[in-house]
Amino acid sequence: MQDLYPSRHAPEAEMRPRQDPVVHSEWSNDAPISARQAAQFDRDGYIVLEDIFSADEVAFLQKAAGALLADPAALDGDTIVTEPQGNEIRSIFEIHAQSPVMARLAADARLADVARFLLGDEVYIHQSRLNYKPGFTGKEFYWHSDFETWHVEDGMPRMRALSMSVLLAENTPHNGPLMVIPGSHRTYLTCVGETPDDHYLSSLKKQEYGVPDEENLAELAHKHGIVAPTGKPGTVILFDCNLMHGSNGNITPFPRANAFLVYNAVCNRLEKPFGVDKPRPWFLARRGEPEPLAIERGPLAEAVAA
């Protein structure tokens, strides 16, 4: 297959136009989001969903996340990533396979139906994780486009995936919230540098390859600005796979946590990686023939208890 989005090959970074739509469905009154929200996602590359979960459901999700963090010995050790200079947990991957609550969240119609509408296809979970940024010591996530890595290192062929960050603690302007460059999803910024073998072992703590250059980042930021969506627990931030995003470190005493779900269109399943010989492991990228998510409806706690 022709590589529409080559990266990490040329000696200099390039800004290339996006070759794929952003919203893959025509909006109608049956859509799970409003026409305004669909237009914003197309224009800015992100939207924020508020008050879609009840207070009891939010508490249920927080309890499940706390259980994951409290008992790392019960988890697959490969899925746990610690802070760059410490032993505190930074991320737990494959949470939808290690927690029935997170599996139910991933399949919930309030999320999955939105993903199916925006991607114009049935969907599956490409990747899931619990991101935890502890107070005082939580380090930054540098600017990046997820798609650049998913394409080069995982073999995702087209820009037909999106991420949902379900806030499990209040995200304020001060505790290292997600930052995005609205509109940057329409430009594919290539990166420089040949990817070393098993790059994921270091990149999950601190990425050094697949990192955009400062000159082009500055140009994107000056053109589009930077926005930091914040919200109370239960807020959901959706963003396109190619949106440039990152977050600062957390030097406040208030931890930041979110459940992070990546939905990919079934028609966009992974192929051979476009920039490395060896694909990243199973817990970072679902390979093979994906089964479409079986959509679940109703309160979260009731479904898991049943």
ZIRA-V363404 format. One record per backbone hydrogen bond with DSSP energy under -1.0 kcal/mol. NH is the residue of the N-H (numbers start at 1). CO is the residue of the C=O. If there is no record, write none. Layout:
# ZIRA-V363404
NH_CO + NH_CO
This chain:
# ZIRA-V363404
8_191 + 16_188 + 18_186 + 24_118 + 31_28 + 38_34 + 39_35 + 40_36 + 41_37 + 42_38 + 43_39 + 44_40 + 45_41 + 47_238 + 49_236 + 58_54 + 59_55 + 60_56 + 61_57 + 62_58 + 63_59 + 64_60 + 65_61 + 66_62 + 67_63 + 68_64 + 69_65 + 70_66 + 71_67 + 74_71 + 75_72 + 79_76 + 80_77 + 81_91 + 83_88 + 86_83 + 90_81 + 91_81 + 92_130 + 93_79 + 94_128 + 97_94 + 99_95 + 103_99 + 104_100 + 105_101 + 106_102 + 107_103 + 108_105 + 109_296 + 111_108 + 112_108 + 113_109 + 115_111 + 116_112 + 117_113 + 118_114 + 119_115 + 120_116 + 121_116 + 124_264 + 126_262 + 129_260 + 130_92 + 131_258 + 132_90 + 133_256 + 136_252 + 137_135 + 138_134 + 141_247 + 144_245 + 147_241 + 149_145 + 150_146 + 151_147 + 152_148 + 153_149 + 156_150 + 160_158 + 162_263 + 163_239 + 164_261 + 165_237 + 166_259 + 167_235 + 168_257 + 171_231 + 179_246 + 180_227 + 181_244 + 183_44 + 184_181 + 186_183 + 187_184 + 188_16 + 190_14 + 201_198 + 202_199 + 203_199 + 204_200 + 205_202 + 206_202 + 217_213 + 218_214 + 219_215 + 220_216 + 221_217 + 222_218 + 223_219 + 224_220 + 225_221 + 227_180 + 231_171 + 234_167 + 235_232 + 236_49 + 237_165 + 238_47 + 239_163 + 240_45 + 241_161 + 243_240 + 245_144 + 246_179 + 247_141 + 250_138 + 256_133 + 258_131 + 259_166 + 260_129 + 261_164 + 262_127 + 263_162 + 264_124 + 265_160 + 266_122 + 268_265 + 269_266 + 271_155 + 274_151 + 275_152 + 280_153 + 284_281 + 285_281 + 286_126 + 293_123 + 296_107 + 303_299 + 304_300 + 305_301 + 306_302
